[in-house]
Amino acid sequence: MRVAIIGGGAGGFFSAIQVKENHPSAEVTIYEKSKRFLSKVKISGGGRCNVTNSETSIKLLSEAYPRGGKKLKNAFTKFSTQDMQTWLTERGVPLVTQSDACVFPESQESQSIIDCFMAEVVRLGINVQLSRGIQKLQSLGEEIVLHFGEDDVEVFDKVIVATGGSPKLSGLKWLADLGHKIEEPVPSLFTFNMPDEKSTELMGIVVNETKVAIQGTKLKSDGPLLLTHWGMSGPAILKLSAFGARILKDLDYEFKIQVNWVNELNNEIVANVVREIIEEHPAKQLSSIKPYGVPERLWIYLLEKSDLAATKKWPELGKKGLNKLVNVLTNDIYQVKGKTTFKEEFVTCGGVSLESIDFNSMQSKVVPNLYFTGEVMDIDGITGGYNFQACWTTAFIAGKLA
């Protein structure tokens, strides 16, 4: 049996390993169009590689995927986050789990994952060819013909597509031409640009518990928020961008967001916290006590934004001042004008529609013996190791059943 893997990234390598482990006599070749393999693994997580997430509940795990979560529910029963961790540790890659449930190699270096995969490829006798791009894929009965060039053609029994996300529709045309339904690719996991907001002067500040909503939509998120020199980032923002990928594109990335800095939806509770401060610290200035542990520079900024003098004593706040303070803490408005994506770590919403794929085997419903894995499909998750886990799971299934 001859098996071709199109794409030398995470999904390509992992599916190739699964094919060879389950079908030792198969001849398996990975074809990568560029000069480097596993490049996204190399730079992911700031070079540390957030290889998976420690979440064990399949229900909660599937909720981390704006697209593909329902289909992944059953897939995760076949290869879970725990299975991936076990797979790596059994092959000499110890792991550590952070407080936010992100799982990294103990070495804190993505090279540990790359070395592990390469060792498996060598051990199993998998062939890797670089600078070998596919120009055309042709289905002939039970066989698949790959065209690498005008006079460079090879025939395979099985083919696994692991090309990753394509930022442009044109990059998926070759799969559409075969009869697959394609969901238009749009950016996911991006940060918000706020060129007109003074909050950019607060770059580097992190508020660990916030709630963020986009005005005029039902989009809401929570979690840590990072103030940057261009706008806002952090898990709360990235989660919003993922779940709102298509909506935000339709808005041309211009909209207003509401930030709740104290993660408390009940304004009266926040007002009571302020009243307690007034009662307990009658001689203190507004600048000296920060409700809910709001970072100092942000607190001074919010006071200025509310036209409240930092030197004012707490009892001098008055009813109007109290209302201003509660409002800026729970409903702070910012204008977003544009986005910033992570170049090499670009994640797309869109790809081959899940309607065109049998998720029990990852096989195409329109081309026999053609399989899919990873981001080439219309599957994407939020940050935290979820995109890699979807990749491992679908690669495991495709490789085992191909």
N, C-alpha and C positions, 0 to 999 in steps of 0.2 A: 504494500500500500504506500503510495507516494502522497505526502501531505505538504502543502505549501502554506506558510504563515506570511501574510502580507502586513508588514509593519514590525520594526524592531524595537518597540517600546515595551512598557510593562505588560500589557495584554498579550502582545506577541510572544514574548519570552515565556510568560507563565503558561499560556495555552500550549506552546510547543513542548514544554516540560511535561505537561499533563498528557499530551498525546503519546509521548515516548514512554512515560511511566505505565500507562494503561495498555499501550500497544507496542511492546519492545521491538517487534520486527519491522515497524513502519519506518520509512525513510522520510525524515522531517527536515525541512529547510525553511529558515527565516529569511525573508527578503526585506531589506531596509533601503529606501531610496536615497537617504543621506549618507554621509561618511561616518556617522556616529550612531550607536545604539543606546537605548535606555537613557536618552538625554533628559527626558522629563523627570525620571527618577532621580537623576543626578542633582538637579537644581530644586527639586520640590522641598517644601518646608525649610527654605533658606539653606539648602544643602544638607539638611538633616534627615529628610524623607519621613513625613508623617504617614507611615505605612498602612495604618488602619485605625479604627476606633475601638475602645474597649466595651462599647455597648453590647450587652448580651440579649436584650429584649428585641426580638425580630420586629415587633410592632413599632417600638420606638426607633429602631434602626431605619426602617422603611420610611418613617416620617421625615428623615433627613434628606429625602430626594424629591425636589419639586416635580421632576419628571422621571417616571419609571419605578416609583416606590411600590406601587401595587404589584407589579410584575416581579419585582425583586423579593417580595415577601416569601414566595415559594422557593425562589432560587437560594435565599439565605439558609433555608433548611438543609440544603445540599452542601453548602460551603459557607460557613459563618466567619465572623470576626475572630472567634476563638480558634477556629480551624486554621486560619491564616497565621495566627500567632504561634500555634503549635507547629505548623509546617516550617516556619522560620527557625524557631528555637531548636527543633530536632536536627536542623542543618547547620547548627553552630552560630546562629545569630541571636544572642540574648537581647531582650526587649525591655523597655521601661515605659510605664504608663504615667502620664502627667495628671495633675489634678483636674484638668479639663477633659479627661478621657482620651486624649490623643496619644497614640502609641508610636514610639520611635525606637530605632536601634539603640542599644545601650551605648554604643560608640559615639552616638550623636553625629554620625556621618553616613550619608546616603551610599557611599562607596561600599559599605558593609552589605547592603542589599544587592548592589550590582555584582560584587564579588561572589555572593552566594548563588545568584542566578547563573553567572558565567561558569562556576564550578559544576553546577548541575548540567548545563549545556554540554560541557566537555565530557563529564561522566557518562551522559546518555548518548553521546555521539550525534548531537544535533548540529546541522550545518548552518552557519550564519554568513550571509552574503550582503556586503555593504555596497552602496552606490548602485543598487539594482532596483529601479522603479518599474512598476507595472504600467504599461500603456493601455492595455485592453484586457478584459476578461471575457471569455467566451464559453458558453455552456453547450456541450455536445453530448446529449444523452446523460449517462451517468458520470461522464468525465468533464473536467474543467480545463480549458486551455488558457494559459497565461502568455500574453504577448509582452516581451521585454523590449523588443525592437523589431524592425522590419523582418529580419531573418533570425530573430532570437525568440523561439517559441518552445514552451514546455507543457507537457500534459500531466495532470494530477488527478488522483482519485478523490481527494478532499482538499478544500481550501478554507482557511480561517482568515477573515478580514479583521485586522487589529490596527487600523491606520490612525486611530485617535480622532478627536474632534476636528471638523473642518470649519474655519471661520467664514467660508464662502460657499454658496450653493453650488458654484461651478466645480468645487472640489469633490462633490458627491454625484456629479452627473453620470460618471461611469457606472454607479450603482443604480441610479434612476433609469438608465438606459436598459438595464437588465429586467426592469419591471417593478423595482422596489418603490414604495411610497417614501418620499423624503419630507421631513419637517424642516422648514427653513431655519438655518443656523442664525442665532443671535447671541451676543455676548452674555455671559453669566459670571457671577463672582467678580464684581468690579466695585471700586470705591467711588464716592460722590465728590464732584468738584464744586467748590463754593467760592468762586473768585471775588465775589462782592461782600463776603462776610468777614468781619474782624476776628472771628473765632480762629481763623488760620494763624493768628499770632500766638495761639496757645499750643502750637504743635508739640507733640510728645506726651500730652496729658491723656491718661487712660481713666475712664470711669467704668468700673467693673459691672455695675448693675444698672442698666438703662432699659427703657422701652422706647421704640421708635416706630412712627407710623407715617405713611405717605398720604397727604391730603387728597381728598377726592377719590380715594380707592379704599379697598378693604385690607390693603397690605399692612401688616404689623410684624414687629420682630422684637426680640429682647436679647440682652447679653452685654458683654463688654463693648465699649465704643472708644475709638482712638481718634483724637484730634490731630490732623496733619497740616502741613503747610499749604496743601491744596484744597482741603475740605475735611471729610470724615471717612474713617475706615473702621476696621475691627469686626469681630464676628456679627454684631448686631446689624451693621451696614451690609456686610457681604451676604448675610442670610436674606435680607430684604431684596438685594439685587438678584439673587438666585430665584427666589419665589416670584419676583416681579419682572423677570427678564423680558418677557414679551410686552407687558403693559408699559414698562419704562421706555422701551424702544418706541412704542407708539406715541409716547409723550415727548419723543425726541430728546430724552434725558434732561428735560426742564420741568421741575416740579418743586413743591414745598414739602419739607418734612417737619414733623412735630417730635421733639425730643423730650422725654420724661427722664430727667437726670437722676431722680431718686427712686425710680422703679415702684412708685406708689400711685395707684389709679384714683384712690379716694382723696380728693382735695381737702376734705375736712380733717382727715387724719394728719395731713401735712400742716394744715393751719394750726392744729392743736400742738404739734411739735414746736412750731414757731412761738405759740403763746406760752408754752412751758419755758422756752428760752427767755422770753421777755420777763416772766415772773421770777425765774431763778437767777437771772443776771442783769438786774436793772442798771448797773453802772457800766456794763460792757458795750463796746462799739460793735456795729454790724460786722466789721472786718475780722473781729477776734474770735467769733464762734461760727463754725460752718455746719449747718444742719446736714444730717445723713453722711457726714464725712466727705462732703464735696471737696475736691482738691482746691487748694488755696488760690491758685491763679485763676481757676475757673470761677470760683466763688466771687472774687473781686470783679471779674468780667461780667458776671450775671448781675451783680449789684449796679454796675455802671449801666448795663443794658436796661435796667429797671428804673434808671434815674434816681437811685438811692445812694446817698453819700456814704462811703465806707466808714466815715468818722461819726456818723449818726448813732446815738445810743438806741439800744433795742426798744425801750419803752416809747421812744419818739416815733416809732414806725407808723403808728396809727392804723386805722382800718384800711385805708386806701393803700398804704405801703405794704401791709400784710397781704392784701389781695394781689398786689404786683409781684411780691416775692413768691407766693404760692404758684402763681401763673407761670413765672419764668422757670421755676423748678419742675413743674409738671407738664407744661405745654409751651416749650421754647421753639419758635419757628425759624427755619432756615431755608434759603432759596438755593436749590441745586441747579447748576448749569453745566451739564456734561459729566463724563465719567472717566475713570482711569482704570485700565485693565492691567493685569500682571502679564507682561509680555510672554515669556517662555511658559508660564504656568496658565496660559489662557485656557479657559473652560467655556465650552459652548452649550447653549440650550438648542436642541435640534439634532438632526442626523437621520439615520434610517429609522423610519417609523416602526414602533413595536408591533404594529398591525401586520408588518411584513415578516415577522420573526416568530418561530415557534419557541417560546421561552423555556419549554421543558428540555430542549436540546440545543438552543441557540442557532438552530438551522433556519435558513431562508425558506419562506413559504413559496417562493417563486422559482428559485434555482436549486435543484437537488445537490446535496453534498457541499453547499456553501454555508459557512457558519460566521457568526459575528461575536465580537467581544469588545467591551470597553466603550469609550466615548464616541465611537463612530455611530453608535446607536443613539436614539433620543432618550438618553439617560444622563442625568447629572445631579450631583449632590452639593450640599453646603460644605464649608471648610471643616476640617477635623478628621481627615483620613477616609471620608466617605467615598470620594471618587475613586481612590485606589481600591477600596474594598469592593465596589461594584465591578471594577476591572478584574480583581482576583476571582470573584465568584463566577462571573460570566465566562472567564477564561477557563476556569476549572471545569465547568459544565461542557463548554464547547470542546475542550481538549479531550475530555473523557469519552464523550459520545461521538466525536467526529469519526 
